[in-house]
Each structure stands twice: as C-alpha cells, then as structure tokens.
Amino acid sequence: MHEHNLYKILKHLNDMRKHVIGAFICLLAGTLMVSCKKDAVKSTTASEISDETKAKIYALGFGTENVRKVAGGYLVENDIVLTEENLNTKVNSPFLRIAESEQYRTTNLVSVSGTRNITVLVSGLGTAYQTGADTAIARYNRAGLSITFSRITSGTADITIQGFYQGPSGGFITLGSSGFPTAAGNPYNSILMNTHPQAYGSNPNVLYVGSVIQHEIGHCIGFRHTDYDTRVSCNQNVNEGDAGIGAIHIPGTPTGFDANSWMLACSNGGNRTFNANDLIALNYLY
C-alpha cells in the first residue's frame, strides 16, 4: 500500500516537472518571438530611406536627419518635399550664394498669362483647416496679384490640402509640408497638414492654421524660406542650398534677418501673415 502511494507521488512529481519545463520553453519561445519582432521593426525604420537617397539629399544642400518618405517624394527640413525629379537634377554647385535673409524664389515659377486662378481643395479635414484655407486664400487675393486663389469643395484642384498624423521627431514637429512648382509652370499640387494634437492642439486656432497654409502655398508657387541660408528661425545654422530648384534673390527685398516674414523656416507658434517685404516679393513675381 505504501509502495503504491509512493509510486503515485513520484509519478505526479514527474508530470509536474514536465509541465514546468514545457511552460518555461513556451515562455522562452514567446520572449524570443517578441524580441525578433521588435528588432524587425527597428531594422525596417532604420532602412526606410536608402543611403543613395540620403546622399542625393545631402548633395542638394539639405540635412538628412529625420528624412521621411511621403506621398510625392521625401520630406526634408520638416517642411519641404523633394520629388524624385528634384533629387535627380544635376546641381552645378551646392550653394547658389551665401545669402542674407532676403526673399528667395525657385527657378520654376507658376506660369501666368494675364491672370491665373489656382483652385484649392481641402480634403478630409475639419472646419479649422477649411476656414484656415479660406483665411490664407483671402490674404493672397487681397495682395492684388496676377494669380488668385479659390477654394472648391469637390472635383480636381490645382492644390489639394490633406491631413497626416505624426508626433514630434528630433525636437521638431512638422506643421505642414509642400513642394515647388513644376517645370511645366504649375503649382505643386499637394499640401499636407499635421492633425497630431501637438501640432495645433485639440482645438486648432484658425489664424495659426491659416498662417501655416499660407506659408505652404508660398512654397507651391515658388518661394524658398526667407532664412534658407541659416534657418535661424529654427535656432539652427544650416544652409539649405540651391537644392537643384534654385535660390534666387528677389530684387527689392532687404538684407538682414526679416523676423516677421511669412516664409521663415519655422513658425512662431501664432498668426503670421505678409509683411511689407513679403508683399514686395509677391508683387515682383506675380
């Protein structure tokens, strides 16, 4: 009787040992699987932008930190989209000039014969972005230019404003992004606006949103950053360079840092519209 009980106890202990070892192996396998998944995510993120692409971006004079693939090309300097055409354009020199903080334009501009109206569509964004677009459009239209803007609510527009969602990266958060006119003389066709709460808050200020859209429209029609040579508005000392798209000084705009220009590289966090020098630049081109 005692031997039978002893056998049952030993058999029970042996079964428990098997279960414990099996559970440990399963736990270890699960741990290894999670670790591999994490490593795979890190690897994918690190290799998203190829070294060849980064080299082309660097050769154009832009920094390669926090470069991001977006629709239409690559987002650089948290604001500018470089297309494949931009990246494959041969640049005679990395910098057109060592510049002061004057207004600058790209080589390509929007072609105008007499007058030209550019349509704008806000797609999939809330009231603050729609009203912000109206605010930016009204400011351009009040400037008395040969190009005007109008917002449409359906169909195909010259410029479509859409949203994306991205938090801060490298100490900056992208408020919006766009590109430059095409060789055919058309405005860049897309503006992306960040819907992350840290960009504009949970209740976006219309004048703030409108000022960013106004800035991005400026890129779409051929304006470079006023402080493209230093990005001093971002507390940096970086020259964006010619970038294969031109950085041509607009006559009549002053030398020295223009602290209130609508085309400064970084926002002041509030309402920023055209100052007197900006209007000189706009009227010179259009």
PyMOL commands that set and color helices and strands:
alter all, ss='L'
color gray80, all
select helices_A, chain A and resi 2-46+51-59+84-87+127-142+197-200+206-220+232-234+276-285
alter helices_A, ss='H'
color red, helices_A
select strands_A, chain A and resi 68-70+73-76+80-82+104-105+116-122+147-152+159-164+176-177+190-194+248-249
alter strands_A, ss='S'
color yellow, strands_A
deselect
rebuild
show_as cartoon
